[in-house]
Structures are given as structure tokens and as C-alpha cells.
Amino acid sequence: MVKNKNVAIACCDKKQFENFMEYAQKKGWNKLIKFEKIEKLGKEFLENLYKGGFRILIVHARATHTETIKAYQFEAENIEKAVPKGWQCCVLKPSSTKYSYSGIEFEFDLKLKDGI
């Protein structure tokens, strides 16, 4: 049985989450995984999510690190350093304001596949 079936999706706007959920539905992930939209990456906020069973974070990055830090209100120099230990993190970088989800795959035990 899969534990911790919760995945946090960091989005700067509503459309990003809608696009991700559309992709998740096509893949059938929404039947197995609870996705929750978040808008902040502060350490305390992520620690509370972790206590609630979240272990995977997918982040829609902005065009620059400075814009990403400002958008998600975290104090580390990059996303990877903002995420506490115990999390798997996938950073999606924009390409002409669009994000590609094709590189995201989950293992049977709800871990992101290697290379992500």
C-alpha cells in the first residue's frame, strides 16, 4: 500500500495548477494521489505539510531565481536549499511561459523517478 499519497504543487497562479491537474488526470494520477496547491515555500510551512504526509514537491519556477524567491516567499538562495530534508523536489522551469510535465513520472511506491 502506498503511504503519504500527498504531493504539493507550488504555483504562482491558478492557471498553473489547472494545467498540472489536467495533465495529472490524463495520466490517472488524480485517482491515487492527493495534489494540493501551495503558494509559499517557507521552511515552517513545508514542515507542517511534511507532518501532514507530504513528501513530494513540484515547483513551477519563475524565469529567474530572484523572481522565484519573491513569488514563493522563501529565504534560501535557491529552491533546493529552501526544501527541508525528507522531501523529493522537482523544479519545473518555464519555456515561453509554459511548463512541460512530460518529465514527471512516479514509481509504484510514489517516489519521483530518478533523474527528476
The first five atom37 places (N, CA, C, CB, O) and aatype in JSON, in Angstrom:
{
  "aatype": [12, 19, 11, 2, 11, 2, 19, 0, 9, 0, 4, 4, 3, 11, 11, 5, 13, 6, 2, 13, 12, 6, 18, 0, 5, 11, 11, 7, 17, 2, 11, 10, 9, 11, 13, 6, 11, 9, 6, 11, 10, 7, 11, 6, 13, 10, 6, 2, 10, 18, 11, 7, 7, 13, 1, 9, 10, 9, 19, 8, 0, 1, 0, 16, 8, 16, 6, 16, 9, 11, 0, 18, 5, 13, 6, 0, 6, 2, 9, 6, 11, 0, 19, 14, 11, 7, 17, 5, 4, 4, 19, 10, 11, 14, 15, 15, 16, 11, 18, 15, 18, 15, 7, 9, 6, 13, 6, 13, 3, 10, 11, 10, 11, 3, 7, 9],
  "atom_mask": [
    [1, 1, 1, 1, 1],
    [1, 1, 1, 1, 1],
    [1, 1, 1, 1, 1],
    [1, 1, 1, 1, 1],
    [1, 1, 1, 1, 1],
    [1, 1, 1, 1, 1],
    [1, 1, 1, 1, 1],
    [1, 1, 1, 1, 1],
    [1, 1, 1, 1, 1],
    [1, 1, 1, 1, 1],
    [1, 1, 1, 1, 1],
    [1, 1, 1, 1, 1],
    [1, 1, 1, 1, 1],
    [1, 1, 1, 1, 1],
    [1, 1, 1, 1, 1],
    [1, 1, 1, 1, 1],
    [1, 1, 1, 1, 1],
    [1, 1, 1, 1, 1],
    [1, 1, 1, 1, 1],
    [1, 1, 1, 1, 1],
    [1, 1, 1, 1, 1],
    [1, 1, 1, 1, 1],
    [1, 1, 1, 1, 1],
    [1, 1, 1, 1, 1],
    [1, 1, 1, 1, 1],
    [1, 1, 1, 1, 1],
    [1, 1, 1, 1, 1],
    [1, 1, 1, 0, 1],
    [1, 1, 1, 1, 1],
    [1, 1, 1, 1, 1],
    [1, 1, 1, 1, 1],
    [1, 1, 1, 1, 1],
    [1, 1, 1, 1, 1],
    [1, 1, 1, 1, 1],
    [1, 1, 1, 1, 1],
    [1, 1, 1, 1, 1],
    [1, 1, 1, 1, 1],
    [1, 1, 1, 1, 1],
    [1, 1, 1, 1, 1],
    [1, 1, 1, 1, 1],
    [1, 1, 1, 1, 1],
    [1, 1, 1, 0, 1],
    [1, 1, 1, 1, 1],
    [1, 1, 1, 1, 1],
    [1, 1, 1, 1, 1],
    [1, 1, 1, 1, 1],
    [1, 1, 1, 1, 1],
    [1, 1, 1, 1, 1],
    [1, 1, 1, 1, 1],
    [1, 1, 1, 1, 1],
    [1, 1, 1, 1, 1],
    [1, 1, 1, 0, 1],
    [1, 1, 1, 0, 1],
    [1, 1, 1, 1, 1],
    [1, 1, 1, 1, 1],
    [1, 1, 1, 1, 1],
    [1, 1, 1, 1, 1],
    [1, 1, 1, 1, 1],
    [1, 1, 1, 1, 1],
    [1, 1, 1, 1, 1],
    [1, 1, 1, 1, 1],
    [1, 1, 1, 1, 1],
    [1, 1, 1, 1, 1],
    [1, 1, 1, 1, 1],
    [1, 1, 1, 1, 1],
    [1, 1, 1, 1, 1],
    [1, 1, 1, 1, 1],
    [1, 1, 1, 1, 1],
    [1, 1, 1, 1, 1],
    [1, 1, 1, 1, 1],
    [1, 1, 1, 1, 1],
    [1, 1, 1, 1, 1],
    [1, 1, 1, 1, 1],
    [1, 1, 1, 1, 1],
    [1, 1, 1, 1, 1],
    [1, 1, 1, 1, 1],
    [1, 1, 1, 1, 1],
    [1, 1, 1, 1, 1],
    [1, 1, 1, 1, 1],
    [1, 1, 1, 1, 1],
    [1, 1, 1, 1, 1],
    [1, 1, 1, 1, 1],
    [1, 1, 1, 1, 1],
    [1, 1, 1, 1, 1],
    [1, 1, 1, 1, 1],
    [1, 1, 1, 0, 1],
    [1, 1, 1, 1, 1],
    [1, 1, 1, 1, 1],
    [1, 1, 1, 1, 1],
    [1, 1, 1, 1, 1],
    [1, 1, 1, 1, 1],
    [1, 1, 1, 1, 1],
    [1, 1, 1, 1, 1],
    [1, 1, 1, 1, 1],
    [1, 1, 1, 1, 1],
    [1, 1, 1, 1, 1],
    [1, 1, 1, 1, 1],
    [1, 1, 1, 1, 1],
    [1, 1, 1, 1, 1],
    [1, 1, 1, 1, 1],
    [1, 1, 1, 1, 1],
    [1, 1, 1, 1, 1],
    [1, 1, 1, 0, 1],
    [1, 1, 1, 1, 1],
    [1, 1, 1, 1, 1],
    [1, 1, 1, 1, 1],
    [1, 1, 1, 1, 1],
    [1, 1, 1, 1, 1],
    [1, 1, 1, 1, 1],
    [1, 1, 1, 1, 1],
    [1, 1, 1, 1, 1],
    [1, 1, 1, 1, 1],
    [1, 1, 1, 1, 1],
    [1, 1, 1, 1, 1],
    [1, 1, 1, 0, 1],
    [1, 1, 1, 1, 1]
  ],
  "atom_positions": [
    [[0.85, -1.19, 0.0], [0.0, 0.0, 0.0], [0.88, 1.24, 0.0], [-0.96, 0.01, 1.22], [1.88, 1.3, 0.72]],
    [[0.52, 2.22, -0.78], [1.3, 3.44, -0.89], [1.0, 4.34, 0.3], [0.99, 4.18, -2.21], [-0.16, 4.6, 0.62]],
    [[2.06, 4.82, 0.95], [1.91, 5.75, 2.06], [2.18, 7.16, 1.57], [2.85, 5.39, 3.23], [2.8, 7.36, 0.53]],
    [[1.71, 8.12, 2.33], [1.99, 9.52, 2.03], [1.66, 9.87, 0.58], [3.46, 9.84, 2.32], [2.52, 10.28, -0.19]],
    [[0.39, 9.69, 0.23], [-0.06, 9.92, -1.14], [-0.37, 11.39, -1.4], [-1.29, 9.06, -1.45], [-1.33, 11.71, -2.1]],
    [[0.42, 12.27, -0.84], [0.18, 13.7, -0.97], [1.34, 14.36, -1.71], [-0.02, 14.34, 0.4], [2.5, 14.12, -1.39]],
    [[1.01, 15.18, -2.69], [2.02, 15.9, -3.46], [1.65, 17.38, -3.46], [2.15, 15.34, -4.91], [0.53, 17.74, -3.85]],
    [[2.58, 18.22, -3.04], [2.36, 19.67, -3.04], [2.8, 20.23, -4.38], [3.13, 20.35, -1.87], [3.88, 19.9, -4.88]],
    [[1.97, 21.08, -4.95], [2.26, 21.73, -6.23], [2.37, 23.23, -5.97], [1.15, 21.4, -7.31], [1.37, 23.9, -5.7]],
    [[3.6, 23.75, -6.07], [3.81, 25.19, -5.85], [3.52, 25.92, -7.16], [5.27, 25.47, -5.36], [4.15, 25.67, -8.19]],
    [[2.56, 26.84, -7.08], [2.13, 27.59, -8.26], [2.03, 29.06, -7.92], [0.78, 27.06, -8.78], [1.63, 29.44, -6.81]],
    [[2.41, 29.88, -8.86], [2.29, 31.33, -8.68], [0.92, 31.84, -9.12], [3.39, 32.05, -9.46], [0.5, 32.93, -8.73]],
    [[0.23, 31.05, -9.92], [-1.1, 31.47, -10.34], [-2.02, 30.26, -10.53], [-1.02, 32.29, -11.64], [-1.55, 29.13, -10.65]],
    [[-3.29, 30.52, -10.56], [-4.32, 29.48, -10.64], [-4.19, 28.62, -11.9], [-5.69, 30.12, -10.58], [-4.41, 27.41, -11.85]],
    [[-3.85, 29.24, -13.02], [-3.78, 28.53, -14.3], [-2.72, 27.43, -14.28], [-3.47, 29.52, -15.42], [-2.91, 26.37, -14.88]],
    [[-1.61, 27.66, -13.59], [-0.56, 26.63, -13.5], [-1.11, 25.36, -12.84], [0.66, 27.16, -12.7], [-0.87, 24.26, -13.32]],
    [[-1.84, 25.53, -11.76], [-2.4, 24.37, -11.07], [-3.44, 23.67, -11.94], [-3.03, 24.79, -9.73], [-3.47, 22.44, -12.0]],
    [[-4.27, 24.44, -12.62], [-5.27, 23.85, -13.51], [-4.59, 23.05, -14.63], [-6.17, 24.95, -14.12], [-5.04, 21.95, -14.96]],
    [[-3.52, 23.59, -15.2], [-2.79, 22.88, -16.25], [-2.17, 21.6, -15.72], [-1.7, 23.77, -16.85], [-2.22, 20.55, -16.37]],
    [[-1.59, 21.68, -14.53], [-1.0, 20.48, -13.94], [-2.06, 19.42, -13.68], [-0.26, 20.83, -12.65], [-1.85, 18.25, -13.99]],
    [[-3.18, 19.82, -13.11], [-4.25, 18.86, -12.79], [-4.83, 18.24, -14.05], [-5.36, 19.54, -11.98], [-5.21, 17.07, -14.03]],
    [[-4.9, 18.98, -15.12], [-5.36, 18.42, -16.39], [-4.4, 17.31, -16.84], [-5.46, 19.53, -17.47], [-4.83, 16.25, -17.28]],
    [[-3.1, 17.57, -16.72], [-2.09, 16.56, -17.07], [-2.2, 15.35, -16.13], [-0.66, 17.17, -17.01], [-2.13, 14.2, -16.57]],
    [[-2.37, 15.62, -14.83], [-2.47, 14.53, -13.84], [-3.69, 13.65, -14.14], [-2.56, 15.11, -12.41], [-3.61, 12.43, -13.98]],
    [[-4.78, 14.25, -14.55], [-5.98, 13.47, -14.88], [-5.75, 12.6, -16.1], [-7.17, 14.4, -15.12], [-6.2, 11.46, -16.14]],
    [[-5.05, 13.13, -17.11], [-4.74, 12.33, -18.3], [-3.89, 11.13, -17.95], [-4.03, 13.19, -19.34], [-4.04, 10.06, -18.55]],
    [[-2.99, 11.29, -16.97], [-2.11, 10.2, -16.54], [-2.8, 9.27, -15.54], [-0.84, 10.76, -15.93], [-2.3, 8.19, -15.25]],
    [[-3.94, 9.69, -15.0], [-4.65, 8.89, -13.99], [-4.1, 9.04, -12.59], [0.0, 0.0, 0.0], [-4.49, 8.3, -11.69]],
    [[-3.21, 10.0, -12.38], [-2.62, 10.19, -11.06], [-3.64, 10.67, -10.03], [-1.48, 11.19, -11.14], [-3.53, 10.33, -8.85]],
    [[-4.62, 11.44, -10.48], [-5.59, 12.0, -9.54], [-6.4, 10.93, -8.83], [-6.52, 12.94, -10.28], [-7.04, 11.22, -7.82]],
    [[-6.38, 9.7, -9.33], [-7.1, 8.61, -8.68], [-6.3, 8.03, -7.51], [-7.41, 7.51, -9.68], [-6.87, 7.37, -6.64]],
    [[-4.99, 8.26, -7.49], [-4.12, 7.68, -6.47], [-3.46, 8.7, -5.56], [-3.06, 6.88, -7.13], [-3.03, 8.37, -4.45]],
    [[-3.38, 9.93, -6.02], [-2.59, 10.94, -5.33], [-3.44, 12.16, -5.02], [-1.37, 11.34, -6.17], [-4.26, 12.58, -5.83]],
    [[-3.25, 12.7, -3.83], [-3.89, 13.97, -3.47], [-2.9, 15.09, -3.78], [-4.33, 13.99, -1.94], [-1.81, 15.14, -3.22]],
    [[-3.29, 15.97, -4.68], [-2.47, 17.12, -5.04], [-3.02, 18.35, -4.33], [-2.44, 17.32, -6.58], [-4.23, 18.58, -4.31]],
    [[-2.12, 19.13, -3.77], [-2.54, 20.36, -3.1], [-1.72, 21.53, -3.62], [-2.4, 20.23, -1.57], [-0.49, 21.48, -3.66]],
    [[-2.41, 22.58, -4.01], [-1.75, 23.8, -4.48], [-1.23, 24.58, -3.29], [-2.73, 24.68, -5.33], [-1.94, 24.8, -2.31]],
    [[0.03, 24.99, -3.39], [0.61, 25.85, -2.37], [1.22, 27.07, -3.05], [1.68, 25.08, -1.52], [1.52, 27.05, -4.25]],
    [[1.39, 28.14, -2.28], [1.9, 29.38, -2.84], [3.13, 29.89, -2.11], [0.84, 30.43, -2.83], [3.67, 30.93, -2.47]],
    [[3.57, 29.18, -1.08], [4.74, 29.6, -0.29], [5.66, 28.4, -0.09], [4.31, 30.19, 1.08], [5.22, 27.25, -0.07]],
    [[6.95, 28.7, 0.06], [7.94, 27.65, 0.3], [8.73, 27.91, 1.58], [8.89, 27.54, -0.88], [9.87, 27.46, 1.7]],
    [[8.14, 28.61, 2.52], [8.81, 28.86, 3.79], [9.05, 27.56, 4.54], [0.0, 0.0, 0.0], [8.25, 26.63, 4.45]],
    [[10.15, 27.51, 5.28], [10.55, 26.29, 6.0], [9.45, 25.78, 6.94], [11.83, 26.56, 6.81], [9.12, 24.59, 6.93]],
    [[8.88, 26.67, 7.73], [7.83, 26.26, 8.68], [6.6, 25.72, 7.95], [7.44, 27.44, 9.57], [6.01, 24.73, 8.36]],
    [[6.22, 26.38, 6.87], [5.08, 25.96, 6.07], [5.3, 24.55, 5.51], [4.83, 26.95, 4.93], [4.41, 23.7, 5.58]],
    [[6.5, 24.3, 4.96], [6.81, 22.98, 4.4], [6.91, 21.92, 5.48], [8.1, 23.03, 3.59], [6.53, 20.77, 5.26]],
    [[7.42, 22.29, 6.65], [7.5, 21.32, 7.75], [6.1, 20.89, 8.2], [8.27, 21.93, 8.94], [5.9, 19.72, 8.53]],
    [[5.14, 21.82, 8.2], [3.76, 21.46, 8.55], [3.16, 20.53, 7.5], [2.91, 22.73, 8.68], [2.44, 19.59, 7.85]],
    [[3.43, 20.8, 6.23], [2.96, 19.9, 5.18], [3.56, 18.51, 5.35], [3.31, 20.46, 3.78], [2.87, 17.5, 5.18]],
    [[4.84, 18.45, 5.68], [5.53, 17.17, 5.88], [4.85, 16.38, 7.0], [7.03, 17.4, 6.22], [4.65, 15.17, 6.88]],
    [[4.51, 17.06, 8.08], [3.8, 16.41, 9.19], [2.45, 15.88, 8.74], [3.61, 17.38, 10.37], [1.93, 14.91, 9.3]],
    [[1.87, 16.52, 7.72], [0.58, 16.1, 7.18], [0.68, 15.03, 6.11], [0.0, 0.0, 0.0], [-0.32, 14.69, 5.47]],
    [[1.88, 14.48, 5.9], [2.03, 13.37, 4.97], [2.55, 13.73, 3.59], [0.0, 0.0, 0.0], [2.58, 12.87, 2.71]],
    [[2.96, 14.97, 3.4], [3.5, 15.36, 2.1], [4.99, 15.05, 2.06], [3.26, 16.87, 1.83], [5.72, 15.31, 3.02]],
    [[5.45, 14.48, 0.94], [6.86, 14.14, 0.78], [7.41, 14.58, -0.57], [7.06, 12.64, 0.94], [8.62, 14.55, -0.8]],
    [[6.52, 14.99, -1.47], [6.93, 15.38, -2.82], [6.45, 16.8, -3.08], [6.38, 14.4, -3.9], [5.32, 17.17, -2.76]],
    [[7.35, 17.59, -3.68], [7.06, 18.97, -4.0], [7.4, 19.2, -5.47], [7.84, 19.94, -3.08], [8.52, 18.94, -5.91]],
    [[6.43, 19.7, -6.22], [6.65, 20.07, -7.61], [6.48, 21.58, -7.68], [5.65, 19.33, -8.6], [5.43, 22.12, -7.33]],
    [[7.53, 22.26, -8.15], [7.56, 23.73, -8.13], [7.58, 24.29, -9.54], [8.78, 24.22, -7.35], [8.42, 23.92, -10.36]],
    [[6.66, 25.19, -9.81], [6.67, 25.96, -11.05], [7.59, 27.16, -10.81], [5.21, 26.42, -11.48], [7.17, 28.15, -10.21]],
    [[8.83, 27.08, -11.27], [9.79, 28.16, -11.08], [9.43, 29.35, -11.97], [11.23, 27.68, -11.37], [8.69, 29.2, -12.95]],
    [[9.96, 30.49, -11.63], [9.79, 31.68, -12.45], [11.0, 31.8, -13.37], [9.63, 32.97, -11.55], [11.89, 30.95, -13.34]],
    [[11.05, 32.83, -14.18], [12.12, 32.99, -15.16], [13.49, 33.14, -14.51], [11.85, 34.2, -16.02], [14.49, 32.65, -15.06]],
    [[13.57, 33.79, -13.34], [14.86, 33.96, -12.66], [14.73, 33.49, -11.21], [15.33, 35.45, -12.72], [13.63, 33.36, -10.68]],
    [[15.89, 33.24, -10.57], [15.89, 32.86, -9.15], [15.27, 33.96, -8.3], [17.32, 32.56, -8.68], [14.5, 33.69, -7.37]],
    [[15.6, 35.2, -8.61], [15.07, 36.33, -7.84], [13.55, 36.37, -7.91], [15.66, 37.65, -8.35], [12.89, 36.59, -6.89]],
    [[12.99, 36.17, -9.09], [11.53, 36.16, -9.24], [10.91, 34.97, -8.51], [11.15, 36.11, -10.73], [9.82, 35.09, -7.94]],
    [[11.59, 33.84, -8.52], [11.07, 32.65, -7.84], [11.07, 32.86, -6.33], [11.91, 31.4, -8.2], [10.09, 32.54, -5.66]],
    [[12.16, 33.39, -5.8], [12.25, 33.65, -4.36], [11.16, 34.63, -3.93], [13.65, 34.21, -3.99], [10.5, 34.42, -2.91]],
    [[10.97, 35.67, -4.7], [9.94, 36.67, -4.38], [8.54, 36.07, -4.48], [10.06, 37.88, -5.32], [7.7, 36.32, -3.61]],
    [[8.28, 35.3, -5.5], [6.95, 34.72, -5.71], [6.56, 33.76, -4.59], [6.9, 33.99, -7.05], [5.41, 33.77, -4.14]],
    [[7.5, 32.93, -4.14], [7.18, 31.9, -3.14], [7.59, 32.27, -1.72], [7.83, 30.61, -3.52], [7.36, 31.49, -0.79]],
    [[8.18, 33.42, -1.54], [8.5, 33.96, -0.22], [9.34, 33.01, 0.63], [7.23, 34.29, 0.5], [8.93, 32.62, 1.73]],
    [[10.5, 32.64, 0.12], [11.42, 31.84, 0.92], [12.75, 32.55, 1.03], [11.6, 30.44, 0.32], [13.05, 33.44, 0.24]],
    [[13.56, 32.15, 2.01], [14.77, 32.89, 2.31], [16.06, 32.22, 1.84], [14.84, 33.11, 3.77], [17.13, 32.81, 2.0]],
    [[16.0, 31.05, 1.28], [17.2, 30.37, 0.81], [17.62, 30.93, -0.54], [16.97, 28.85, 0.72], [16.84, 31.62, -1.2]],
    [[18.86, 30.63, -0.95], [19.35, 31.17, -2.22], [18.79, 30.45, -3.44], [20.85, 31.09, -2.26], [18.88, 30.96, -4.56]],
    [[18.2, 29.25, -3.24], [17.53, 28.56, -4.34], [16.49, 27.6, -3.78], [18.55, 27.79, -5.21], [16.43, 27.38, -2.57]],
    [[15.69, 27.05, -4.65], [14.59, 26.19, -4.21], [15.1, 24.96, -3.47], [13.75, 25.76, -5.41], [14.56, 24.6, -2.43]],
    [[16.12, 24.31, -4.01], [16.63, 23.08, -3.4], [17.05, 23.31, -1.95], [17.81, 22.54, -4.21], [16.85, 22.44, -1.1]],
    [[17.64, 24.47, -1.65], [18.06, 24.77, -0.28], [16.88, 25.2, 0.59], [19.12, 25.87, -0.28], [16.98, 25.16, 1.82]],
    [[15.78, 25.61, -0.01], [14.59, 26.01, 0.74], [13.79, 24.8, 1.21], [13.71, 26.91, -0.12], [13.02, 24.89, 2.17]],
    [[13.97, 23.67, 0.54], [13.18, 22.47, 0.84], [13.87, 21.65, 1.95], [12.98, 21.6, -0.44], [15.03, 21.27, 1.79]],
    [[13.17, 21.38, 3.05], [13.77, 20.61, 4.14], [14.09, 19.18, 3.73], [12.84, 20.6, 5.35], [13.55, 18.67, 2.75]],
    [[14.98, 18.53, 4.48], [15.34, 17.13, 4.22], [14.1, 16.26, 4.32], [16.43, 16.64, 5.21], [13.17, 16.56, 5.06]],
    [[14.11, 15.2, 3.55], [12.99, 14.26, 3.55], [12.02, 14.47, 2.4], [0.0, 0.0, 0.0], [11.14, 13.65, 2.17]],
    [[12.17, 15.57, 1.7], [11.31, 15.87, 0.56], [12.0, 15.48, -0.74], [10.94, 17.37, 0.53], [13.22, 15.55, -0.85]],
    [[11.22, 15.06, -1.72], [11.68, 14.96, -3.1], [11.15, 16.21, -3.79], [11.17, 13.62, -3.81], [10.0, 16.6, -3.6]],
    [[11.99, 16.83, -4.59], [11.59, 18.08, -5.21], [11.85, 18.03, -6.71], [12.34, 19.26, -4.58], [12.91, 17.59, -7.16]],
    [[10.88, 18.47, -7.47], [11.0, 18.59, -8.91], [10.73, 20.05, -9.26], [10.02, 17.62, -9.67], [9.65, 20.58, -8.98]],
    [[11.72, 20.71, -9.87], [11.57, 22.1, -10.25], [11.29, 22.17, -11.75], [12.85, 22.92, -9.89], [12.09, 21.72, -12.57]],
    [[10.15, 22.73, -12.08], [9.75, 22.91, -13.48], [10.15, 24.31, -13.92], [8.23, 22.68, -13.67], [9.75, 25.29, -13.3]],
    [[10.91, 24.39, -14.98], [11.35, 25.7, -15.47], [10.5, 26.08, -16.67], [12.86, 25.67, -15.85], [10.2, 25.25, -17.52]],
    [[10.12, 27.35, -16.73], [9.24, 27.79, -17.82], [9.97, 27.87, -19.15], [8.64, 29.15, -17.5], [11.16, 28.18, -19.22]],
    [[9.22, 27.57, -20.19], [9.7, 27.72, -21.55], [8.63, 28.54, -22.27], [9.96, 26.33, -22.25], [7.57, 28.01, -22.61]],
    [[8.9, 29.8, -22.5], [7.92, 30.71, -23.11], [6.63, 30.74, -22.3], [7.62, 30.28, -24.56], [5.54, 30.66, -22.87]],
    [[6.74, 30.84, -21.0], [5.64, 30.89, -20.04], [4.84, 29.6, -19.94], [4.71, 32.01, -20.39], [3.81, 29.57, -19.27]],
    [[5.28, 28.53, -20.59], [4.61, 27.24, -20.48], [5.53, 26.28, -19.74], [4.22, 26.67, -21.88], [6.75, 26.44, -19.75]],
    [[4.93, 25.3, -19.09], [5.69, 24.3, -18.35], [5.41, 22.93, -18.95], [5.32, 24.33, -16.83], [4.28, 22.63, -19.33]],
    [[6.44, 22.12, -19.04], [6.26, 20.76, -19.53], [6.26, 19.8, -18.36], [7.36, 20.39, -20.55], [7.16, 19.83, -17.52]],
    [[5.24, 18.97, -18.31], [5.14, 17.98, -17.24], [5.57, 16.6, -17.69], [3.71, 17.93, -16.73], [5.53, 15.65, -16.91]],
    [[5.99, 16.47, -18.93], [6.29, 15.16, -19.5], [7.45, 14.45, -18.79], [6.63, 15.32, -20.96], [7.55, 13.23, -18.88]],
    [[8.31, 15.18, -18.09], [9.42, 14.55, -17.39], [9.06, 14.01, -16.02], [0.0, 0.0, 0.0], [9.89, 13.38, -15.37]],
    [[7.84, 14.25, -15.57], [7.42, 13.79, -14.24], [6.81, 12.4, -14.35], [6.4, 14.78, -13.6], [5.86, 12.18, -15.1]],
    [[7.37, 11.48, -13.61], [6.84, 10.12, -13.52], [6.98, 9.66, -12.08], [7.57, 9.15, -14.5], [7.93, 10.04, -11.39]],
    [[6.05, 8.84, -11.64], [6.09, 8.32, -10.28], [6.35, 6.82, -10.3], [4.77, 8.64, -9.54], [5.84, 6.1, -11.15]],
    [[7.15, 6.36, -9.33], [7.36, 4.93, -9.13], [6.12, 4.37, -8.44], [8.66, 4.65, -8.3], [5.25, 5.12, -7.99]],
    [[6.04, 3.06, -8.35], [4.9, 2.4, -7.7], [4.73, 2.86, -6.25], [5.07, 0.88, -7.74], [3.61, 3.01, -5.77]],
    [[5.85, 3.07, -5.56], [5.78, 3.47, -4.14], [5.69, 4.98, -3.96], [7.0, 2.95, -3.4], [6.01, 5.51, -2.9]],
    [[5.24, 5.67, -5.0], [5.03, 7.11, -5.01], [6.31, 7.87, -4.7], [3.94, 7.48, -4.01], [6.35, 8.71, -3.8]],
    [[7.32, 7.57, -5.44], [8.53, 8.37, -5.43], [8.73, 8.85, -6.84], [9.77, 7.56, -4.91], [8.38, 8.17, -7.8]],
    [[9.3, 10.03, -6.96], [9.62, 10.51, -8.3], [10.68, 9.62, -8.89], [10.09, 11.99, -8.27], [11.59, 9.18, -8.18]],
    [[10.59, 9.33, -10.17], [11.61, 8.51, -10.82], [12.93, 9.25, -10.82], [11.2, 8.15, -12.26], [12.96, 10.48, -10.8]],
    [[14.01, 8.49, -10.83], [15.37, 9.07, -10.84], [15.53, 10.02, -12.0], [16.43, 7.97, -10.93], [14.89, 9.87, -13.04]],
    [[16.38, 11.0, -11.8], [16.65, 11.96, -12.85], [15.76, 13.18, -12.79], [0.0, 0.0, 0.0], [15.89, 14.09, -13.62]],
    [[14.86, 13.23, -11.85], [13.95, 14.37, -11.73], [14.37, 15.19, -10.53], [12.47, 13.92, -11.61], [13.75, 16.21, -10.23]]
  ]
}
